[in-house]
Amino acid sequence: MFSDEDLLPLSGLQHLAFCERQWALIHMEQEWAENVLTVEGKQLHEFVHEQGSGVRGGVRMVRGLRLRSLTLGLYGVADLVEFHPCGGEAALQGTALQGAAPPGTTPQGTSLHGLPGSWIPYPVEYKRGRKRYDRADETQLCAQALCLEEMLNVTVGQGAIYYGQPRRRSEITFVPELREAVAGLCRRARELYDARQMPPPKPGRHCANCSLENVCMPNLSKKDRSAKYVAGLLEEARS
């Protein structure tokens, strides 16, 4: 168990899954730079949080909900958490979550202050672009679900990522493999943070979308051929 003072940002898991060096530059060296992608993403999150909380179709919606997990050592803010009614007529009408509990069991929700019945949390994360080629978005959403489970003592089986292109949700089921991926990223983040060592750059196609490319300068890590070149010239001179 971690103390509140030792918690790391939940949003950092996406950075870590994208690139360990990017995570270290942001969360250890306090480096940050904006590009069009980060600005558009920031504006989208601000817009979502400004919408406030409310009720739609029997679903309670809470925006900007603060999260933490003392087990994983994380803190953060959820864009949107929907609370779906558990069981009853709502389930027959499709407003309650299906598959939110293991097969053969009845979904067990949590209570909400001032409201009757039980409710199942359903986190929703907003992203400006398209679905990524990696699972960074899914691990970030799953980490939010694990925080909700710890905070509310309830099982969160599913959530969704809303992608600005093509403007629809992609539902995510929090399978054991995804949960373990989150735990693994948390362990790795803690290892890097405790060691206080900057990971070496790993140049790749992902660097073009990184706002910290000019800070990281990944191409400088490529093998320096100057020494080999000079050695070759000296060898020719001797022959």
C-alpha distance (Angstrom), angle and dihedral (degrees) to the residues before:
residue distance angle dihedral
M1 . . .
F2 3.79 . .
S3 3.78 128.9 .
D4 3.80 122.8 -122.6
E5 3.82 89.5 -104.5
D6 3.81 91.8 58.2
L7 3.81 98.9 51.4
L8 3.80 120.3 121.9
P9 3.85 125.3 -148.4
L10 3.78 113.3 -87.0
S11 3.81 89.8 -145.4
G12 3.79 87.6 63.7
L13 3.81 91.2 72.6
Q14 3.80 89.2 72.3
H15 3.80 90.1 50.7
L16 3.80 90.5 48.6
A17 3.80 93.3 49.2
F18 3.81 88.8 49.2
C19 3.83 96.7 46.7
E20 3.80 131.9 -21.0
R21 3.79 91.6 -146.2
Q22 3.82 91.4 53.4
W23 3.80 89.6 51.3
A24 3.82 91.3 50.6
L25 3.80 93.6 47.3
I26 3.81 91.4 52.0
H27 3.79 102.7 36.8
M28 3.81 101.7 29.6
E29 3.80 104.4 28.6
Q30 3.84 95.7 31.2
E31 3.79 91.0 -130.2
W32 3.80 119.7 156.0
A33 3.77 137.0 164.4
E34 3.77 131.5 175.0
N35 3.77 129.3 -130.1
V36 3.78 130.9 169.7
L37 3.80 91.5 -85.0
T38 3.81 95.6 53.0
V39 3.82 92.8 44.1
E40 3.79 93.2 50.7
G41 3.80 90.6 46.3
K42 3.80 91.9 50.1
Q43 3.81 91.6 49.7
L44 3.81 91.2 50.4
H45 3.82 92.9 52.0
E46 3.80 91.5 47.5
F47 3.81 90.6 50.5
V48 3.82 92.1 50.8
H49 3.81 93.4 48.8
E50 3.81 91.7 48.8
Q51 3.81 91.4 59.2
G52 3.79 90.6 77.5
S53 3.79 128.7 -152.5
G54 3.77 127.6 -57.2
V55 3.79 148.7 131.7
R56 3.80 127.7 -82.1
G57 3.79 124.9 174.4
G58 3.79 91.9 -17.3
V59 3.81 92.1 -52.0
R60 3.81 118.3 121.5
M61 3.81 112.5 -139.2
V62 3.81 123.4 -158.4
R63 3.81 118.9 -175.8
G64 3.79 127.1 -162.2
L65 3.81 93.1 16.3
R66 3.80 112.3 177.9
L67 3.80 114.7 -126.0
R68 3.78 137.3 -167.6
S69 3.77 141.0 167.0
L70 3.79 120.5 -163.6
T71 3.80 88.6 -171.4
L72 3.80 95.5 56.7
G73 3.80 94.4 29.5
L74 3.81 95.7 -122.8
Y75 3.78 139.2 134.1
G76 3.79 130.6 -179.7
V77 3.80 149.2 122.5
A78 3.81 127.4 -89.3
D79 3.80 117.5 -137.7
L80 3.80 91.4 -143.1
V81 3.78 135.8 -8.6
E82 3.78 116.5 -167.9
F83 3.80 118.1 -158.8
H84 3.80 110.0 -151.0
P85 3.82 121.2 -163.3
C86 3.77 112.3 -105.3
G87 3.81 116.5 -131.1
G88 3.78 129.1 -30.1
E89 3.79 124.8 82.1
A90 3.79 91.3 -31.9
A91 3.80 90.0 66.8
L92 3.80 91.2 52.4
Q93 3.80 89.8 50.8
G94 3.81 91.9 50.6
T95 3.80 97.4 -113.2
A96 3.79 93.1 113.5
L97 3.77 118.4 74.2
Q98 3.75 119.1 -96.0
G99 3.79 119.3 -148.9
A100 3.81 93.3 17.8
A101 3.80 91.2 127.5
P102 3.81 131.5 46.3
P103 3.84 115.2 -81.8
G104 3.80 113.7 -80.8
T105 3.81 94.2 23.3
T106 3.78 133.6 97.4
P107 3.82 116.3 -114.1
Q108 3.80 109.2 -107.5
G109 3.78 114.2 -152.7
T110 3.76 135.8 -172.1
S111 3.78 131.7 -108.8
L112 3.80 122.4 -105.9
H113 3.79 121.7 -147.8
G114 3.78 111.3 -96.5
L115 3.81 95.2 1.3
P116 3.82 129.1 102.1
G117 3.79 124.6 -126.9
S118 3.78 133.0 21.4
W119 3.79 127.5 -60.7
I120 3.80 133.1 -156.6
P121 3.83 116.9 -143.6
Y122 3.79 116.9 -129.1
P123 3.85 114.2 -175.1
V124 3.80 118.9 -150.3
E125 3.81 122.4 -164.8
Y126 3.81 122.1 -164.7
K127 3.81 122.5 -141.2
R128 3.79 126.0 -176.6
G129 3.80 99.1 -142.3
R130 3.78 141.1 31.7
K131 3.79 130.9 -53.7
R132 3.80 110.2 -69.9
Y133 3.78 126.3 -118.4
D134 3.83 89.9 -124.1
R135 3.82 133.0 49.5
A136 3.79 97.7 -108.0
D137 3.81 93.1 115.0
E138 3.79 92.6 48.4
T139 3.80 93.3 50.2
Q140 3.81 91.3 50.3
L141 3.81 91.0 51.6
C142 3.81 92.1 45.5
A143 3.81 89.8 51.9
Q144 3.80 88.2 55.8
A145 3.80 89.4 51.9
L146 3.81 91.7 50.6
C147 3.80 89.9 51.6
L148 3.81 89.9 51.2
E149 3.79 91.1 49.1
E150 3.79 91.5 53.6
M151 3.80 94.9 43.0
L152 3.82 96.7 45.8
N153 3.82 101.1 27.4
V154 3.79 91.7 -125.9
T155 3.80 137.0 118.7
V156 3.81 114.8 -107.8
G157 3.79 108.1 -162.0
Q158 3.78 103.2 171.5
G159 3.77 145.4 19.5
A160 3.79 138.6 163.2
I161 3.79 142.2 -124.1
Y162 3.78 116.5 -144.4
Y163 3.80 110.4 -148.6
G164 3.80 118.3 -158.4
Q165 3.78 87.6 -143.6
P166 3.03 111.8 76.9
R167 3.84 89.8 6.3
R168 3.76 99.7 -124.1
R169 3.76 140.6 102.6
S170 3.76 127.3 -96.0
E171 3.80 109.8 -154.7
I172 3.80 116.8 -137.6
T173 3.81 125.7 -160.0
F174 3.79 113.8 -152.2
V175 3.79 98.2 -130.7
P176 3.84 120.9 179.2
E177 3.82 92.3 -101.2
L178 3.81 91.1 56.7
R179 3.80 92.2 46.8
E180 3.80 90.4 51.6
A181 3.80 90.0 48.8
V182 3.81 88.6 57.3
A183 3.80 91.5 48.6
G184 3.81 90.0 48.8
L185 3.80 92.5 51.7
C186 3.80 90.0 49.2
R187 3.80 90.7 52.7
R188 3.79 91.8 47.6
A189 3.82 92.5 48.4
R190 3.78 89.8 51.9
E191 3.82 91.7 48.9
L192 3.79 92.1 52.2
Y193 3.78 93.3 43.5
D194 3.80 94.1 49.4
A195 3.82 93.2 44.9
R196 3.83 91.9 49.7
Q197 3.80 89.5 -150.0
M198 3.78 124.0 138.8
P199 3.83 111.6 -126.0
P200 3.81 114.4 -127.1
P201 3.82 116.9 -104.4
K202 3.78 119.5 -98.6
P203 3.82 106.8 -158.0
G204 3.79 115.5 -145.5
R205 3.78 144.6 130.6
H206 3.80 90.0 -70.5
C207 3.83 90.3 68.2
A208 3.82 91.8 73.6
N209 3.83 90.5 65.5
C210 3.80 95.4 45.5
S211 3.81 116.9 105.4
L212 3.82 89.0 -153.9
E213 3.80 96.6 57.6
N214 3.82 92.1 112.0
V215 3.81 90.5 49.3
C216 3.79 94.9 44.9
M217 3.84 95.6 40.7
P218 3.82 91.9 -165.2
N219 3.81 94.5 -178.6
L220 3.80 90.7 65.9
S221 3.78 87.5 69.4
K222 3.79 92.3 65.9
K223 3.79 114.4 112.5
D224 3.76 112.1 -78.7
R225 3.82 107.7 -125.7
S226 3.81 95.9 -177.2
A227 3.81 94.9 93.0
K228 3.80 91.1 50.4
Y229 3.80 90.1 48.3
V230 3.81 92.9 51.7
A231 3.81 90.8 46.4
G232 3.77 89.0 53.3
L233 3.80 92.1 52.2
L234 3.80 91.2 50.5
E235 3.79 90.8 49.9
E236 3.79 90.7 52.5
A237 3.81 90.9 48.8
R238 3.80 91.1 54.7
S239 3.79 94.4 50.4
